[in-house]
Amino acid sequence: MKKRDMNKFQKILSGQRDSLIANAKKTLSGDIHLDPDDFPDEIDTASSEINLAFMGRLRERERGLLNKINQALEKIADGVYGECQSCGEDIGRKRLEARPVAELCIDCKAEQEKLERREG
């Protein structure tokens, strides 16, 4: 991959990382606890608990994405970004533009998904 392309993807990934970290800081600085005195009935409490659980799952997914972004940035620093982890071929530029944290080329990813469908 060309140096110019690596710089472009580094900026994209860094921007995504900064956005995720900013969202996490907002969540941590906000009131994310439940106080039973704040809710007049059980339905309000249940609704609030569901929203809190949803936010927790969302943050967990964001944490996983953050790890993938950091791994991709390390690959850029090592000069191996854009190489398929399975076959070693270049991952297509369009695929990286759509999913900058992609670790597999489109053919290897399709094969992986086919195997997952058979097993699951």
C-alpha positions in Angstrom: 0.0 0.0 0.0 1.2 3.5 -0.8 2.4 5.8 1.9 -0.3 8.3 0.9 -3.0 5.7 1.3 -1.6 4.6 4.7 -1.7 8.2 5.9 -5.3 8.6 4.7 -6.4 5.5 6.6 -4.4 6.5 9.6 -6.4 9.8 9.7 -9.7 7.9 9.3 -8.9 5.4 12.0 -7.6 8.1 14.4 -10.8 10.1 13.9 -12.9 7.1 14.6 -10.8 6.3 17.7 -11.1 9.9 19.0 -14.9 9.8 18.5 -15.3 6.6 20.4 -13.2 7.9 23.3 -15.2 11.1 23.4 -18.4 9.1 23.5 -17.0 6.9 26.3 -16.0 10.0 28.3 -19.5 11.5 27.9 -21.0 8.2 29.3 -18.6 8.1 32.2 -19.2 11.8 33.1 -23.0 11.4 33.0 -25.3 9.9 35.5 -25.5 6.3 34.5 -26.7 4.9 37.8 -30.3 4.1 38.8 -31.8 5.7 41.9 -35.1 4.0 42.8 -36.4 7.2 44.3 -36.3 8.8 40.8 -39.0 6.5 39.4 -42.6 6.6 40.5 -43.5 3.1 39.4 -42.0 -0.3 38.4 -42.6 0.3 34.6 -40.4 3.4 34.7 -37.7 1.5 36.6 -37.8 -1.4 34.2 -37.6 0.9 31.2 -34.7 2.7 32.6 -32.9 -0.6 33.4 -33.4 -1.7 29.8 -32.0 1.5 28.4 -29.0 1.2 30.8 -28.4 -2.4 29.7 -28.6 -1.3 26.0 -26.1 1.4 26.6 -23.8 -1.1 28.3 -24.0 -3.4 25.3 -23.3 -0.5 22.9 -20.3 0.6 24.9 -19.0 -3.0 24.9 -19.3 -3.1 21.1 -17.5 0.2 20.9 -14.7 -1.1 23.1 -14.2 -4.0 20.7 -14.1 -1.6 17.8 -11.6 0.5 19.6 -9.4 -2.5 20.0 -9.6 -3.2 16.3 -8.8 0.4 15.5 -5.7 0.3 17.7 -4.6 -2.9 16.0 -5.0 -1.3 12.6 -3.0 1.7 13.7 -0.3 -0.6 14.9 -0.3 -2.3 11.5 0.1 1.1 9.8 3.0 1.9 12.0 4.6 -1.5 11.2 3.9 -1.0 7.4 1.7 -4.1 7.1 -1.7 -2.5 7.1 -4.0 -3.7 4.3 -2.5 -7.3 4.1 -5.0 -10.2 4.6 -4.2 -12.1 7.8 -5.2 -15.4 6.1 -3.7 -15.4 2.6 -1.3 -12.5 2.8 -2.7 -10.8 -0.3 -3.6 -7.1 -0.3 -7.1 -6.2 1.0 -8.9 -4.2 -1.6 -8.9 -0.4 -1.2 -12.7 -0.2 -1.5 -13.0 -2.8 1.2 -10.7 -0.8 3.5 -12.6 2.4 2.7 -15.9 0.6 3.7 -14.3 -1.1 6.8 -10.9 0.4 7.7 -10.4 -2.3 10.4 -10.8 -5.2 8.0 -8.3 -7.9 8.6 -9.3 -10.3 5.8 -9.6 -9.8 2.0 -13.1 -10.2 0.6 -12.5 -13.8 -0.6 -11.1 -15.0 2.8 -14.0 -13.1 4.6 -16.6 -14.8 2.4 -15.0 -18.2 3.1 -15.0 -17.5 6.8 -18.7 -16.5 6.7 -19.5 -19.6 4.7 -17.8 -21.8 7.3 -19.6 -20.0 10.2 -23.0 -20.6 8.5 -22.2 -24.3 8.2 -21.2 -24.5 11.8 -23.9 -22.3 13.3 
